[in-house]
Amino acid sequence: MKFRVTVNNRSYEVEILNADPPVFEVSVNGKKTLINVGEKKHRELSGNEVVAEMAGTVVRIVVEEGERVKAGQPLLILEAMKMENEVASPIDGKVEKILVREGDKVSQGDPLVVLGTGGVEVRVTISGVITKILKKEGEGVEEGEPIMILEAMKMENEVTSPVRGKISRINVKEGDKVSQGDVVAVISEH
């Protein structure tokens, strides 16, 4: 769609090239740009969003949707201030959605990629030592069912599954020390 817009007695030819609200790709007098008319794009997506730490242009995307990545692995290259900056994955996970294309201009804080863990993370609520693992990877588990025992303050505490599903990953072994908030397992929901 093309429009003629007048602002402060100056006329502009505006063409909407691509609309994926709240982000619009437009051409203004022949120059392409992205306009974000909302707070953040793709807020409805779940998972972990990797955001631009600086304004720049996406010059290369080095992963594909569905690809498993490790923490520190490059996701894309962002050119800013005439330098190429690698944007790396902050976590081990799976590329759920790539929100940008090569050539896109982004602002600081714009979401670039959505990463998923491939399931629901099980985090410990207190620091301690894993004394017993009750379930194996691949085993089914019910919501609230214990999957391991954590000893903290000389007491045994059950670490339970927050959902019904299958244990897709156990990140610890017996004897491991863990800190509050550590992800000890991942459950894929049924």
N, CA, C and O of each residue as an XYZ file, in Angstrom:
760
protein
N       0.838     -1.171      0.000
C       0.000      0.000      0.000
C       0.887      1.239      0.000
O       1.868      1.323      0.738
N       0.518      2.198     -0.844
C       1.281      3.438     -0.946
C       0.445      4.602     -0.429
O      -0.773      4.651     -0.601
N       1.147      5.541      0.213
C       0.498      6.734      0.758
C       1.357      7.947      0.457
O       2.572      7.847      0.286
N       0.704      9.083      0.397
C       1.428     10.350      0.347
C       1.126     11.026      1.674
O      -0.031     11.273      2.015
N       2.193     11.320      2.420
C       2.053     11.883      3.762
C       2.730     13.249      3.782
O       3.835     13.414      3.263
N       2.055     14.226      4.387
C       2.638     15.554      4.513
C       2.842     15.870      5.987
O       1.911     15.812      6.790
N       4.095     16.209      6.325
C       4.449     16.569      7.696
C       5.229     17.872      7.638
O       6.228     17.965      6.926
N       4.784     18.876      8.379
C       5.428     20.196      8.391
C       5.644     20.736      6.974
O       6.727     21.212      6.634
N       4.604     20.652      6.170
C       4.608     21.137      4.784
C       5.589     20.402      3.867
O       5.877     20.876      2.768
N       6.109     19.242      4.309
C       6.974     18.421      3.446
C       6.217     17.158      3.095
O       5.583     16.540      3.950
N       6.288     16.780      1.833
C       5.551     15.624      1.336
C       6.470     14.399      1.244
O       7.613     14.499      0.798
N       5.948     13.243      1.674
C       6.702     11.993      1.660
C       5.871     10.916      0.977
O       4.656     10.845      1.165
N       6.538     10.075      0.179
C       5.879      8.915     -0.402
C       6.210      7.723      0.491
O       7.372      7.345      0.638
N       5.183      7.144      1.077
C       5.362      6.044      2.027
C       4.702      4.794      1.469
O       3.543      4.823      1.054
N       5.458      3.685      1.463
C       4.917      2.408      1.009
C       5.135      1.371      2.104
O       6.245      1.218      2.614
N       4.060      0.656      2.463
C       4.182     -0.429      3.434
C       4.589     -1.677      2.659
O       3.838     -2.172      1.819
N       5.793     -2.181      2.953
C       6.336     -3.331      2.238
C       5.944     -4.644      2.904
O       5.657     -5.635      2.232
N       5.937     -4.637      4.232
C       5.611     -5.852      4.989
C       5.012     -5.431      6.316
O       5.551     -4.560      6.998
N       3.896     -6.049      6.684
C       3.237     -5.716      7.946
C       3.132     -6.967      8.801
O       2.446     -7.925      8.444
N       3.822     -6.946      9.932
C       3.743     -8.017     10.925
C       3.599     -7.300     12.266
O       4.539     -7.249     13.060
N       2.382     -6.736     12.513
C       2.194     -5.875     13.683
C       2.768     -6.507     14.937
O       2.615     -7.706     15.166
N       3.436     -5.684     15.754
C       3.522     -4.223     15.686
C       4.701     -3.709     14.853
O       5.014     -2.520     14.913
N       5.365     -4.583     14.071
C       6.504     -4.146     13.267
C       6.090     -4.031     11.805
O       5.471     -4.935     11.244
N       6.448     -2.894     11.198
C       6.126     -2.643      9.802
C       7.407     -2.307      9.054
O       8.211     -1.495      9.514
N       7.592     -2.937      7.895
C       8.699     -2.580      7.019
C       8.129     -1.594      6.008
O       7.180     -1.900      5.286
N       8.728     -0.402      5.971
C       8.205      0.643      5.092
C       9.326      1.240      4.246
O      10.508      1.135      4.574
N       8.922      1.858      3.169
C       9.835      2.621      2.324
C       9.344      4.064      2.357
O       8.187      4.349      2.048
N      10.241      4.967      2.736
C       9.910      6.394      2.772
C      10.810      7.086      1.762
O      12.026      7.155      1.938
N      10.196      7.598      0.700
C      10.943      8.224     -0.404
C      12.074      7.311     -0.887
O      13.176      7.772     -1.185
N      11.777      5.996     -0.959
C      12.736      5.036     -1.495
C      13.699      4.443     -0.496
O      14.463      3.545     -0.850
N      13.695      4.912      0.750
C      14.590      4.365      1.778
C      13.795      3.422      2.677
O      12.765      3.800      3.235
N      14.299      2.163      2.812
C      13.609      1.163      3.631
C      13.997      1.290      5.099
O      15.135      1.615      5.437
N      13.014      1.024      5.961
C      13.270      1.008      7.398
C      12.212      0.162      8.094
O      11.168     -0.145      7.518
N      12.495     -0.211      9.343
C      11.524     -0.925     10.175
C      10.956      0.055     11.185
O      11.678      0.876     11.751
N       9.657     -0.042     11.401
C       9.002      0.789     12.409
C       8.300     -0.142     13.377
O       7.496     -0.984     12.977
N       8.614      0.018     14.661
C       7.980     -0.775     15.706
C       6.986      0.137     16.414
O       7.386      1.084     17.092
N       5.684     -0.145     16.261
C       4.665      0.728     16.836
C       4.140      0.208     18.173
O       3.187      0.759     18.724
N       4.761     -0.852     18.694
C       4.323     -1.413     19.970
C       5.440     -1.402     20.979
O       6.546     -0.935     20.704
N       5.139     -1.926     22.160
C       6.132     -2.025     23.224
C       7.292     -2.904     22.786
O       8.434     -2.452     22.708
N       6.990     -4.160     22.504
C       7.961     -5.142     22.047
C       7.258     -6.026     21.054
O       6.073     -6.320     21.216
N       7.959     -6.457     20.030
C       7.278     -7.331     19.088
C       7.288     -8.758     19.607
O       8.205     -9.182     20.311
N       6.244     -9.485     19.238
C       6.095    -10.898     19.553
C       6.065    -11.164     21.060
O       6.640    -12.151     21.519
N       5.415    -10.314     21.821
C       5.334    -10.509     23.262
C       4.592    -11.786     23.624
O       4.779    -12.327     24.714
N       3.734    -12.278     22.700
C       2.931    -13.447     23.033
C       3.734    -14.744     23.003
O       3.258    -15.782     23.464
N       4.955    -14.687     22.460
C       5.757    -15.897     22.369
C       6.297    -16.277     23.732
O       6.629    -15.421     24.552
N       6.379    -17.586     23.956
C       6.944    -18.040     25.219
C       8.387    -18.442     24.976
O       8.820    -18.603     23.835
N       9.104    -18.598     26.039
C      10.500    -18.974     25.920
C      11.378    -17.804     26.282
O      10.935    -16.839     26.905
N      12.616    -17.900     25.888
C      13.590    -16.877     26.217
C      13.897    -16.074     24.968
O      14.351    -16.626     23.965
N      13.653    -14.780     25.024
C      13.943    -13.925     23.887
C      15.368    -13.410     24.006
O      15.781    -12.929     25.061
N      16.109    -13.514     22.920
C      17.427    -12.908     22.832
C      17.201    -11.555     22.174
O      16.662    -11.482     21.070
N      17.612    -10.483     22.847
C      17.343     -9.134     22.353
C      18.634     -8.464     21.892
O      19.732     -8.843     22.301
N      18.476     -7.466     21.035
C      19.623     -6.692     20.553
C      20.156     -5.840     21.700
O      19.402     -5.111     22.344
N      21.447     -5.936     21.949
C      22.051     -5.124     23.005
C      22.405     -3.730     22.499
O      22.733     -2.835     23.278
N      22.331     -3.561     21.153
C      22.603     -2.260     20.547
C      21.831     -2.172     19.239
O      21.423     -3.190     18.681
N      21.638     -0.970     18.763
C      20.985     -0.786     17.464
C      21.954     -1.199     16.366
O      23.164     -1.013     16.492
N      21.417     -1.757     15.294
C      22.287     -2.171     14.192
C      21.499     -2.838     13.086
O      20.273     -2.746     13.027
N      22.232     -3.518     12.205
C      21.648     -4.223     11.068
C      22.025     -5.695     11.156
O      23.185     -6.037     11.385
N      21.039     -6.559     10.973
C      21.293     -8.001     10.962
C      21.969     -8.323      9.632
O      21.361     -8.174      8.573
N      23.231     -8.766      9.687
C      23.949     -9.051      8.439
C      23.982    -10.537      8.114
O      24.086    -10.914      6.947
N      23.894    -11.387      9.139
C      23.921    -12.822      8.867
C      23.226    -13.565      9.999
O      23.459    -13.284     11.175
N      22.367    -14.520      9.633
C      21.729    -15.408     10.604
C      22.396    -16.764     10.437
O      22.407    -17.317      9.337
N      22.954    -17.307     11.516
C      23.766    -18.522     11.407
C      23.092    -19.769     11.980
O      23.710    -20.831     12.051
N      21.831    -19.644     12.386
C      21.068    -20.794     12.883
C      19.738    -20.862     12.138
O      19.352    -19.926     11.438
N      19.052    -21.978     12.301
C      17.730    -22.157     11.703
C      16.729    -22.487     12.792
O      17.096    -22.998     13.850
N      15.457    -22.193     12.533
C      14.409    -22.560     13.479
C      14.420    -24.076     13.650
O      14.555    -24.825     12.683
N      14.275    -24.510     14.906
C      14.280    -25.931     15.215
C      15.656    -26.464     15.585
O      15.774    -27.578     16.096
N      16.696    -25.678     15.330
C      18.069    -26.110     15.619
C      18.347    -26.052     17.120
O      17.942    -25.109     17.799
N      19.046    -27.076     17.632
C      19.478    -27.074     19.034
C      20.782    -26.285     19.124
O      21.666    -26.434     18.280
N      20.893    -25.449     20.149
C      22.091    -24.627     20.334
C      22.600    -24.772     21.762
O      21.854    -25.120     22.677
N      23.876    -24.499     21.924
C      24.527    -24.500     23.237
C      24.743    -23.062     23.684
O      24.833    -22.157     22.853
N      24.827    -22.850     24.984
C      25.130    -21.521     25.507
C      26.457    -21.051     24.913
O      27.440    -21.791     24.903
N      26.472    -19.813     24.418
C      27.672    -19.251     23.824
C      27.772    -19.442     22.318
O      28.624    -18.834     21.671
N      26.906    -20.283     21.755
C      26.932    -20.527     20.313
C      26.360    -19.319     19.580
O      25.338    -18.779     20.002
N      26.999    -18.879     18.482
C      26.490    -17.728     17.724
C      25.110    -18.008     17.123
O      24.852    -19.098     16.612
N      24.228    -17.005     17.194
C      22.899    -17.079     16.590
C      22.839    -16.230     15.328
O      22.293    -16.646     14.306
N      23.414    -15.026     15.418
C      23.412    -14.119     14.274
C      24.514    -13.094     14.433
O      25.112    -12.957     15.500
N      24.771    -12.376     13.349
C      25.772    -11.315     13.351
C      25.035     -9.990     13.154
O      24.243     -9.834     12.225
N      25.312     -9.044     14.045
C      24.683     -7.727     14.024
C      25.774     -6.691     13.756
O      26.761     -6.616     14.488
N      25.589     -5.895     12.704
C      26.557     -4.844     12.404
C      26.109     -3.568     13.095
O      24.982     -3.105     12.920
N      27.021     -3.012     13.883
C      26.738     -1.759     14.586
C      28.041     -0.962     14.630
O      29.101     -1.514     14.922
N      27.959      0.298     14.347
C      29.125      1.194     14.360
C      30.259      0.633     13.508
O      31.423      0.684     13.905
N      29.917      0.095     12.333
C      30.851     -0.446     11.350
C      31.638     -1.653     11.876
O      32.707     -1.978     11.360
N      31.095     -2.311     12.908
C      31.724     -3.526     13.441
C      30.704     -4.649     13.437
O      29.521     -4.421     13.689
N      31.163     -5.870     13.150
C      30.283     -7.026     13.218
C      30.339     -7.595     14.632
O      31.413     -7.891     15.156
N      29.163     -7.742     15.237
C      29.052     -8.238     16.607
C      28.281     -9.550     16.607
O      27.183     -9.643     16.058
N      28.873    -10.557     17.228
C      28.235    -11.860     17.314
C      27.196    -11.823     18.431
O      27.495    -11.398     19.547
N      25.978    -12.267     18.130
C      24.939    -12.399     19.154
C      24.855    -13.886     19.469
O      24.483    -14.692     18.617
N      25.210    -14.241     20.713
C      25.311    -15.647     21.103
C      24.122    -16.069     21.957
O      23.456    -15.243     22.579
N      23.875    -17.369     21.969
C      22.805    -17.924     22.797
C      23.213    -17.857     24.263
O      24.320    -18.265     24.615
N      22.328    -17.343     25.128
C      22.654    -17.284     26.553
C      22.432    -18.630     27.259
O      22.891    -18.824     28.385
N      21.726    -19.560     26.595
C      21.375    -20.838     27.216
C      21.509    -21.986     26.226
O      21.574    -21.771     25.015
N      21.550    -23.204     26.751
C      21.361    -24.382     25.917
C      19.878    -24.443     25.601
O      19.055    -24.241     26.494
N      19.521    -24.710     24.377
C      18.101    -24.784     24.049
C      17.873    -25.043     22.581
O      18.738    -25.560     21.874
N      16.688    -24.672     22.139
C      16.276    -24.877     20.755
C      15.792    -23.549     20.204
O      15.104    -22.795     20.893
N      16.156    -23.264     18.952
C      15.701    -22.030     18.297
C      14.226    -22.227     17.950
O      13.887    -22.962     17.023
N      13.355    -21.557     18.709
C      11.912    -21.681     18.488
C      11.454    -20.810     17.327
O      10.667    -21.245     16.486
N      11.961    -19.555     17.287
C      11.513    -18.619     16.247
C      12.604    -17.581     16.020
O      13.184    -17.049     16.966
N      12.868    -17.308     14.757
C      13.772    -16.221     14.390
C      12.877    -15.048     14.003
O      12.064    -15.155     13.086
N      13.033    -13.931     14.706
C      12.115    -12.798     14.563
C      12.597    -11.748     13.569
O      11.879    -10.790     13.283
N      13.811    -11.919     13.038
C      14.380    -10.932     12.124
C      14.858    -11.631     10.851
O      14.950    -12.857     10.785
N      15.159    -10.807      9.844
C      15.729    -11.319      8.589
C      17.037    -10.589      8.339
O      17.278     -9.511      8.882
N      17.872    -11.190      7.514
C      19.106    -10.512      7.135
C      18.737     -9.206      6.448
O      17.850     -9.166      5.595
N      19.432     -8.132      6.833
C      19.151     -6.809      6.289
C      18.246     -5.974      7.179
O      18.151     -4.760      6.996
N      17.568     -6.615      8.156
C      16.682     -5.868      9.060
C      17.491     -4.928      9.952
O      18.567     -5.277     10.437
N      16.951     -3.736     10.154
C      17.521     -2.798     11.115
C      16.778     -3.005     12.431
O      15.551     -3.100     12.447
N      17.526     -3.074     13.539
C      16.920     -3.296     14.843
C      17.384     -2.219     15.813
O      18.452     -1.627     15.653
N      16.559     -1.983     16.813
C      16.896     -1.036     17.870
C      17.337     -1.805     19.104
O      17.050     -2.994     19.245
N      18.028     -1.121     19.987
C      18.432     -1.748     21.238
C      17.190     -2.257     21.963
O      16.207     -1.530     22.106
N      17.241     -3.512     22.421
C      16.121     -4.099     23.148
C      15.137     -4.855     22.278
O      14.261     -5.546     22.798
N      15.262     -4.737     20.945
C      14.353     -5.479     20.062
C      14.633     -6.974     20.169
O      15.794     -7.384     20.179
N      13.576     -7.800     20.250
C      13.783     -9.245     20.264
C      14.275     -9.725     18.900
O      13.781     -9.282     17.863
N      15.255    -10.637     18.909
C      15.840    -11.160     17.685
C      15.473    -12.622     17.460
O      15.098    -13.018     16.356
N      15.585    -13.412     18.514
C      15.389    -14.861     18.439
C      14.689    -15.308     19.716
O      14.959    -14.787     20.798
N      13.783    -16.284     19.582
C      13.157    -16.892     20.759
C      13.755    -18.286     20.926
O      13.715    -19.108     20.012
N      14.309    -18.534     22.108
C      14.876    -19.836     22.426
C      13.963    -20.554     23.392
O      13.388    -19.939     24.290
N      13.830    -21.839     23.211
C      13.078    -22.667     24.144
C      13.998    -23.720     24.725
O      15.020    -24.065     24.131
N      13.638    -24.214     25.861
C      14.456    -25.251     26.491
C      14.023    -26.625     26.040
O      14.632    -27.631     26.406
N      12.960    -26.669     25.237
C      12.453    -27.964     24.809
C      11.598    -28.592     25.885
O      11.310    -29.787     25.818
N      11.188    -27.829     26.869
C      10.355    -28.365     27.933
C      10.271    -27.397     29.097
O      10.674    -26.238     28.997
N       9.734    -27.900     30.212
C       9.568    -27.106     31.419
C      10.780    -27.327     32.308
O      11.127    -28.462     32.632
N      11.421    -26.229     32.702
C      12.603    -26.335     33.552
C      12.204    -26.628     34.995
O      11.239    -26.065     35.511
N      12.959    -27.516     35.635
C      12.791    -27.801     37.061
C      13.949    -27.104     37.762
O      15.110    -27.451     37.546
N      13.632    -26.118     38.603
C      14.654    -25.350     39.327
C      14.581    -25.670     40.813
O      13.503    -25.903     41.360
N      15.743    -25.679     41.458
C      15.759    -25.884     42.909
C      15.488    -24.554     43.590
O      15.921    -23.502     43.120
N      14.768    -24.612     44.701
C      14.388    -23.390     45.407
C      15.364    -23.028     46.523
O      15.328    -21.918     47.055
N      16.238    -23.974     46.873
C      17.254    -23.711     47.896
C      18.567    -24.363     47.470
O      18.573    -25.297     46.667
N      19.669    -23.872     48.007
C      20.978    -24.448     47.712
C      21.171    -25.712     48.541
O      20.641    -25.835     49.645
N      21.941    -26.652     47.988
C      22.203    -27.889     48.705
C      22.958    -28.875     47.843
O      23.632    -28.500     46.883
N      22.832    -30.171     48.208
C      23.514    -31.247     47.497
C      22.472    -32.264     47.038
O      21.597    -32.658     47.809
N      22.571    -32.686     45.779
C      21.682    -33.734     45.257
C      22.166    -35.066     45.836
O      23.272    -35.512     45.533
N      21.337    -35.695     46.670
C      21.758    -36.953     47.303
C      21.214    -38.178     46.596
O      21.818    -39.248     46.671
N      20.078    -38.047     45.905
C      19.508    -39.201     45.220
C      18.695    -38.728     44.019
O      17.917    -37.778     44.110
N      18.893    -39.415     42.889
C      18.079    -39.144     41.702
C      17.103    -40.306     41.563
O      17.514    -41.462     41.460
N      15.812    -39.993     41.560
C      14.759    -41.009     41.605
C      14.247    -41.399     40.219
O      13.667    -42.473     40.061
N      14.449    -40.558     39.228
C      13.942    -40.810     37.873
C      15.091    -40.737     36.879
O      16.117    -40.106     37.133
N      14.896    -41.404     35.730
C      15.893    -41.382     34.661
C      15.337    -40.595     33.478
O      14.126    -40.432     33.334
N      16.252    -40.110     32.632
C      15.824    -39.450     31.402
C      14.982    -40.419     30.589
O      15.318    -41.597     30.465
N      13.878    -39.911     30.032
C      12.979    -40.745     29.240
C      11.814    -41.307     30.038
O      10.826    -41.753     29.455
N      11.912    -41.292     31.361
C      10.826    -41.818     32.203
C       9.687    -40.819     32.300
O       9.906    -39.608     32.283
N       8.477    -41.334     32.402
C       7.295    -40.499     32.616
C       7.247    -40.045     34.059
O       7.783    -40.702     34.952
N       6.595    -38.908     34.276
C       6.477    -38.354     35.622
C       5.148    -37.617     35.729
O       4.692    -36.994     34.769
N       4.539    -37.693     36.892
C       3.287    -36.975     37.156
C       3.586    -35.641     37.813
O       4.636    -35.472     38.433
N       2.665    -34.686     37.680
C       2.814    -33.399     38.356
C       2.917    -33.646     39.860
O       2.103    -34.369     40.434
N       3.916    -33.044     40.488
C       4.096    -33.185     41.932
C       4.896    -34.410     42.339
O       5.205    -34.578     43.519
N       5.237    -35.266     41.392
C       5.999    -36.479     41.709
C       7.477    -36.131     41.936
O       8.060    -35.358     41.176
N       8.080    -36.710     42.991
C       9.503    -36.437     43.248
C      10.383    -37.020     42.143
O      10.165    -38.135     41.670
N      11.388    -36.226     41.745
C      12.333    -36.723     40.742
C      13.752    -36.831     41.305
O      14.594    -37.534     40.746
N      14.009    -36.136     42.404
C      15.313    -36.247     43.081
C      15.185    -35.718     44.505
O      14.203    -35.071     44.870
N      16.233    -36.023     45.306
C      16.276    -35.567     46.694
C      17.432    -34.571     46.825
O      18.546    -34.821     46.363
N      17.140    -33.451     47.459
C      18.119    -32.394     47.699
C      18.316    -32.266     49.203
O      17.354    -32.043     49.938
N      19.564    -32.407     49.669
C      19.841    -32.208     51.090
C      20.265    -30.765     51.299
O      21.204    -30.272     50.674
N      19.550    -30.106     52.188
C      19.854    -28.715     52.515
C      19.577    -28.518     53.998
O      18.546    -28.964     54.501
N      20.468    -27.868     54.685
C      20.333    -27.608     56.126
C      20.038    -28.898     56.896
O      19.200    -28.916     57.798
N      20.737    -29.977     56.530
C      20.637    -31.292     57.169
C      19.241    -31.895     57.070
O      18.852    -32.731     57.886
N      18.487    -31.454     56.049
C      17.154    -32.013     55.819
C      17.065    -32.484     54.377
O      17.647    -31.881     53.476
N      16.319    -33.584     54.166
C      16.087    -34.061     52.808
C      14.840    -33.385     52.253
O      13.793    -33.368     52.900
N      14.959    -32.830     51.057
C      13.861    -32.120     50.404
C      13.606    -32.760     49.046
O      14.537    -32.995     48.275
N      12.352    -33.038     48.765
C      12.005    -33.595     47.461
C      11.987    -32.478     46.413
O      11.440    -31.401     46.646
N      12.591    -32.753     45.263
C      12.478    -31.877     44.106
C      11.451    -32.550     43.216
O      11.667    -33.662     42.733
N      10.316    -31.862     42.998
C       9.193    -32.491     42.298
C       8.983    -31.898     40.909
O       9.424    -30.787     40.613
N       8.306    -32.659     40.076
C       7.992    -32.204     38.726
C       6.841    -31.198     38.779
O       5.829    -31.450     39.433
N       6.993    -30.061     38.095
C       5.913    -29.072     38.088
C       4.778    -29.436     37.117
O       3.707    -28.829     37.158
N       5.017    -30.431     36.240
C       4.026    -30.805     35.234
C       4.041    -32.318     35.024
O       4.973    -33.011     35.431
N       2.980    -32.812     34.377
C       2.944    -34.209     33.931
C       3.682    -34.276     32.605
O       3.449    -33.451     31.722
N       4.566    -35.246     32.460
C       5.308    -35.343     31.207
C       6.356    -36.427     31.251
O       6.220    -37.434     31.946
N       7.409    -36.189     30.487
C       8.509    -37.137     30.402
C       9.798    -36.381     30.693
O       9.962    -35.245     30.248
N      10.705    -36.991     31.427
C      11.972    -36.335     31.746
C      12.839    -36.344     30.489
O      13.290    -37.396     30.035
N      13.062    -35.152     29.937
C      13.866    -35.076     28.722
C      15.346    -34.853     29.034
O      16.211    -35.195     28.227
N      15.638    -34.274     30.213
C      17.042    -34.048     30.558
C      17.203    -33.916     32.065
O      16.404    -33.257     32.730
N      18.239    -34.547     32.593
C      18.648    -34.351     33.988
C      20.025    -33.707     33.927
O      20.947    -34.259     33.327
N      20.165    -32.544     34.544
C      21.393    -31.755     34.443
C      22.381    -31.997     35.577
O      23.465    -31.413     35.583
N      22.029    -32.841     36.528
C      22.888    -33.061     37.697
C      23.092    -34.555     37.914
O      22.414    -35.391     37.316
N      24.051    -34.867     38.790
C      24.234    -36.258     39.214
C      24.300    -36.263     40.734
O      24.471    -35.215     41.356
N      24.166    -37.440     41.328
C      24.214    -37.536     42.781
C      25.557    -37.014     43.288
O      26.614    -37.340     42.748
N      25.489    -36.195     44.337
C      26.693    -35.592     44.909
C      26.949    -34.177     44.424
O      27.787    -33.473     44.988
N      26.232    -33.744     43.373
C      26.428    -32.383     42.852
C      25.876    -31.341     43.821
O      24.804    -31.515     44.400
N      26.636    -30.246     43.985
C      26.155    -29.098     44.756
C      25.386    -28.205     43.795
O      25.825    -27.973     42.668
N      24.244    -27.706     44.238
C      23.430    -26.819     43.414
C      23.088    -25.566     44.211
O      23.043    -25.580     45.441
N      22.848    -24.491     43.479
C      22.473    -23.219     44.096
C      21.014    -22.916     43.791
O      20.453    -23.407     42.811
N      20.416    -22.110     44.636
C      19.028    -21.697     44.430
C      18.857    -21.176     43.017
O      19.632    -20.333     42.566
N      17.832    -21.678     42.304
C      17.534    -21.239     40.952
C      18.156    -22.097     39.864
O      17.797    -21.956     38.695
N      19.091    -22.991     40.223
C      19.708    -23.856     39.206
C      18.658    -24.760     38.567
O      17.756    -25.258     39.240
N      18.790    -24.965     37.248
C      17.914    -25.886     36.515
C      18.522    -27.285     36.646
O      19.614    -27.546     36.141
N      17.804    -28.177     37.329
C      18.319    -29.525     37.569
C      17.758    -30.542     36.604
O      18.331    -31.619     36.444
N      16.639    -30.221     35.949
C      16.029    -31.146     34.996
C      15.099    -30.370     34.076
O      14.716    -29.234     34.357
N      14.743    -31.025     32.954
C      13.782    -30.458     32.018
C      12.742    -31.532     31.720
O      13.087    -32.672     31.410
N      11.460    -31.156     31.815
C      10.337    -32.079     31.577
C       9.629    -31.654     30.304
O       9.257    -30.490     30.155
N       9.440    -32.597     29.384
C       8.602    -32.292     28.212
C       7.185    -32.691     28.550
O       6.930    -33.810     28.995
N       6.261    -31.763     28.335
C       4.869    -31.996     28.710
C       4.171    -32.931     27.744
O       4.478    -32.960     26.552
N       3.212    -33.708     28.282
C       2.371    -34.582     27.432
C       1.186    -33.775     26.948
O       0.342    -34.295     26.219
